[in-house]
Amino acid sequence: MSKHHSALGLATALRPVQPVTLTRPHAAARAARFFAEKFPGKSLYAVKANPSPALIALLWDSGITHFDTASLAEVRLVRENAPGATLCFMHPVKAEEAIREAYFDHGVRIFSLDSAEELDKIVRATQGATDLTLCVRIRVSSDHSKLSLASKFGADPADMKQLLIDTRQVADALGICFHVGSQAMTPSAYTEAMERVRAAIVGSGVTVDVVDVGGGFPSVYPGMEPPALDSYFDAIQRAYEDLPVSYSSELWCEPGRALCAEYSSLIVRVEKRRGDELYINDGAYV
Ligand SMILES: Cc1ncc(COP(=O)(O)O)c(C=O)c1O
């Protein structure tokens, strides 16, 4: 791998015909240290945001000890590249075989779910394990985010009561998680979601051990300048301290983009211009 000081310098010097991936390990290490030191709880890297083995090892070396995985392939990947890491299988819809291998072969003890069927699946696949941390995902609004996940995952707030009560019966530790959508442009996305969490806890009367505010932390892009991340952390901490959770409860988050956005970028060549449309030498065939 060669080192260059700027993307423009590289493009001018090499005039690459093929696309070139640039990586900035120092930027990812800085982002990891920022979350490890400033987020008032645990930060799980959402591997799906960039599953590069080098990045996983780098984040682990920079203080990220927990990883949010969404597939068995990601579970295996993190096991290989950060063997000491704590793995969390946070896709609310999983194959029973994947849960079984994650639990028995890779030591995964933390799972998320958003339906009674998924809870049954987890219990069956782990043969009634008594050492599980189970996070029930509640559907929240994505109104403040650039990319919504609201229609895809999360239990309806009306179904949370029964699901929390049932999950409490089998979980060693019970969590509630949510995702406000990616690139949330205001901290109130989290405070509003925390209100739903409060209602779910009060409505079910269960003891909650983990509150996981998910991903959504924004990055800076041209023409898109979100508020500073500290203001998100402050808003989340205030809302969390107000929740009726157990004294020993933990606060978690699952940043994807915020940990990896500055890690890599791509230099492409424009092969053709037609009006305001550019044809570049990289991309999917659609
Ligand atoms: C469950 C879950 N957690 C975390 C993330 C990471 O989100 P972001 O990249 O917006 O931080 C995602 C992204 O889709 C997700 O689905």
Ligand as a Chemical Component Dictionary entry (heavy atoms), coordinates in Angstrom:
data_LIG
# 
_chem_comp.id                   LIG 
_chem_comp.type                 NON-POLYMER 
_chem_comp.pdbx_formal_charge   0 
_chem_comp.three_letter_code    LIG 
# 
loop_
_chem_comp_atom.comp_id 
_chem_comp_atom.atom_id 
_chem_comp_atom.alt_atom_id 
_chem_comp_atom.type_symbol 
_chem_comp_atom.charge 
_chem_comp_atom.model_Cartn_x 
_chem_comp_atom.model_Cartn_y 
_chem_comp_atom.model_Cartn_z 
_chem_comp_atom.pdbx_ordinal 
LIG C1 C1 C 0 -29.333 -2.182 14.051 1  
LIG C2 C2 C 0 -28.428 -1.138 13.497 2  
LIG N1 N1 N 0 -27.529 -0.572 14.340 3  
LIG C3 C3 C 0 -26.674 0.373  13.907 4  
LIG C4 C4 C 0 -26.665 0.788  12.594 5  
LIG C5 C5 C 0 -25.678 1.846  12.168 6  
LIG O1 O1 O 0 -26.340 2.999  11.827 7  
LIG P1 P1 P 0 -25.535 4.338  11.487 8  
LIG O2 O2 O 0 -24.566 3.985  10.411 9  
LIG O3 O3 O 0 -26.605 5.277  11.064 10 
LIG O4 O4 O 0 -24.852 4.780  12.749 11 
LIG C6 C6 C 0 -27.608 0.244  11.676 12 
LIG C7 C7 C 0 -27.645 0.670  10.268 13 
LIG O5 O5 O 0 -28.436 0.265  9.465  14 
LIG C8 C8 C 0 -28.514 -0.746 12.153 15 
LIG O6 O6 O 0 -29.416 -1.300 11.341 16 
# 
loop_
_chem_comp_bond.comp_id 
_chem_comp_bond.atom_id_1 
_chem_comp_bond.atom_id_2 
_chem_comp_bond.value_order 
_chem_comp_bond.pdbx_ordinal 
LIG C1 C2 SING 1  
LIG C2 N1 SING 2  
LIG C2 C8 DOUB 3  
LIG N1 C3 DOUB 4  
LIG C3 C4 SING 5  
LIG C4 C5 SING 6  
LIG C4 C6 DOUB 7  
LIG C5 O1 SING 8  
LIG O1 P1 SING 9  
LIG P1 O2 DOUB 10 
LIG P1 O3 SING 11 
LIG P1 O4 SING 12 
LIG C6 C7 SING 13 
LIG C6 C8 SING 14 
LIG C7 O5 DOUB 15 
LIG C8 O6 SING 16 
# 
